[in-house]
Amino acid sequence: MKYAIIAAGEGSRLAAEGVESPKPLVKIGHERLIDRLIRVFMDNDAEEIVVICNDITTEVSFHLVKLQQDGLEGRPLPLRFIVKSTPSSMHSFFEISRMLGDGPFCLTTVDTIFREEEFARYIAAFSEAVTSGKCDGMMGVTDYIDDEKPLYVDTDDSLGITGFLDRSDTCRYISGGIYGLTSTAIETLCSCMERGESRMRNFQRALIADGRRLKAWPFSKVLDIDHATDIKKAEDFILEE
């Protein structure tokens, strides 16, 4: 399994609230956000880990160079990264898509916080579903809503995804920012870019429009780090594991 991390945002809200570190280097407990994801991916049989970071904050790219050279706590890493600022997360995804090859991959944003044991079960379920030809993608979802602009995920009785909505009074789940995809998704992504679209939620809608078979996989809780107060929430959440 290949893994990819979008770490190209500027983290402007965190900076405005007094958080000095760039978002990928923000520590949850004693572990940087990007290091936590890389460690978890390595624990789930990472063939390769691809990262995109922006060219504004050199601290992040310097950290990634150090990880390439020294590993993570001495553990060698199959890490590749590119440095480029992009206008949206979908554009960031496009920049690294050529590095993801023809097999299945899992993509997340750098501030995605989840329970590690749930993630391991998610990856196992995604791998099995792809191998058996049951779906073209499996999205991590949650019924825990603590987001300013959640993306609601409409599903059928078998957790097949039927739509992605900005507003809903009936959807149980929202997107957790965890995307398990096959190479067919890259075709949809390229079409989105050709049409001048942006934002990951529009890419996800395009997957449905293109007839991709998507399944939802429920996590009990997924957090992201948009505000300084989210750091303490994430630390408390991790301690619950």
N, C-alpha and C positions, 0 to 999 in steps of 0.2 A: 504494500500500500504506500502510495506517495501522499505526502501531506503538504499543505500550503498555508501560509500565514500572511494576511494583509495587515501590514504595520506602517502604512504610509500616511495616516492621518496626522494632523498637527497637534491634536490634543489641546485645542485653544481654550475649551471650557475649564479643563483642569488647570491650565496655566493661569487663567484669570482668577481662579480660586486659590492661588498660592502654591500649587503643586509644582515644584521646580523640575523634576525629572520628566523627560519625554515619556509619553504614555507607555511605550513598550518596555521601558526600564523602571516603571513604577513598581514598587515592591508590595506584594501582598504577603504579610508576615515577613519572612526573610528571603522571599523568592521573587525575582522580577517576573512580570507578566509573560514576557517572551520566553524566558528560561523555563517557566512552568509548562507552557505549551510544548516546547521542544522536548522536555523530559517526558511528558505524558505521551507524546507521539513516539518517542523512542521505545517506551514501554509497550507500545502497541505495534511493534514490528515495522517501523518506518524504513522503507527502502531509500527514500530521499525526502528531505524537508526543504521546501522552497519558500523564500521570504521576500517581500518587497517592503522597503522602507523609503522615506522621503529623502530628498537631497538638501533639506533645510537644517535638520538636526543631525550633525555629524556624530554625536555621541552614540546613536543607535548603530550606524554602519561600522564604527570603530568596535563596538561590542560584538557585532556579528563576525568581524574579521578575527577577533580574539577567540570566539567560539570555534571558528574554522580551524584555527591554529592549535588551540589548546584543548578543545573539546569542552563538554559541560561537566565540570568537576572531574576532569580527567577522562571522561567517556568520549571517544571519537564520534564525530557527528557527520552524517552524509548531508551536509548543509550547503545549499547554494542560495545566493541572494542577489537582487538587483537594487540599485539606488535610483529612484526616480519619483518626483512629485507628480501626482495625478489629480484630476478634478473630482473623482468619485471612487468609491470602493469597486464599482464595476470596471472602471478603467484600470484600476490596480490589478484586478483579476485578469483582465485582458493582457496586461504586460507580462504576467508570469505564466499565462496559459500555454505558451509555446514550450515551456519547460516541464510540463506535466505529462507528456507522452500520450500513449494510446490506452493506458489502463485506468482503473478506477482511482480516485483520489478523494481526500477529505480536505476541505478548505474551511478556515475559520478567520475571524478577525482577532487581533492580538489581545483584546480585552475580554474575551469570552471566558467566563468562569463557570465550571460545571463540576459535578462529582466524578472523580476519576473512575470509580468502578462502573458508573453508569456509562461513561464514555467507552470503556472497554467492551461493554455489552452492545453498545450501539455499533461500534466498528465490526464486531463479530456478526451482528445481524445484517449490516450493510454488505459485508463480504459474501455472506451466504446468499443474500437476495440477488446480488449481481452475478455470482457464479451460476445460480440456478435460473437466471434470466427472468426473474420476477419483477424487476423494476429497472429504470434508468437513473434513478437517484433516490436518496433517502435523506430527508431533512430532519435535523434535530429541532424539536418543538417543545414547548412547555406551557402549562396552564398557570404558571406564576407570572403575573404581569406587574412589572415595575419599570416601565419604559415610557418616555415622553411621547414617542410616536411608534407604537408597536405595529408590526405587520401581522395581521390576523391570518391564520391558515385554516381554510375550510377543508373538511375531510368527509369522506363517506364512512359507512359503517365498518369498513375493513382498513381504515386509516390511509386510504388512497387520497392524495391531495387533489382537490377539485378547483381551488382558487386561492389567490393571495389578495387580501383586502386591507385597505387603509382604515376602514371602520367596520365594525360588526357588533351586533347585539346578540348574536347566536353562536359565533365560533368559540369553541372551548380553548383552542391553542393559539399561541403566537410563535413567530419564528424565533429560534434560539441562536441564530447566526452560525449554525454548524451545518455545512453542506457536504454531503456525500454524493459524488457525481461520477458519471462515466464520460468517456471521450465525446459522446454525442452532444453533451452540453456545450462543448467548445464551438460546435457549429452554430448553435443558438446564440452564443455569446458574440461570435463574429457578425452575425446578422444584426444583433442589437447595435453593435458599434457602427456598422454600415448605415443604419437608420439614424444615427446620431443620438441614441438613447443613453441614459446614465442611471445610476442607482441600482443596487443589487435587487431591490424589490421588483423593478421593471424587468430585469433579467429573469427572475423567477416566474413572473407572469408570462414571459415569452416562452419559457420551457413548457408551460401548460398549453399555450397557443400552438406550439409546434408538436403537440401530441406526445411529449415525453411522459413516461409513466413514473410518477413520483409517489413515494410513501413517506408518511410522517412517523417519526420515532420519538415517543414522549420521554423527556427528561423531567425529573421531579422539580428541578429549579435550574435556571440559567440566569446568570447576572452579567452585566457589562459595566465598564467603568467609564462613566461620562462626567461624574462630579466627584469632588473631594470626599463627600460623605459616602460614596459608593465603595471607597477603599475599606473602610471599617466594616461595611456590610459584607464585603467579599471575605474579609478575614474571619468574621464570625461564621460565615457560611462554610468555609473550609474547615474550621474547627469542629463543625458538626459531623464531618465525614467519619 
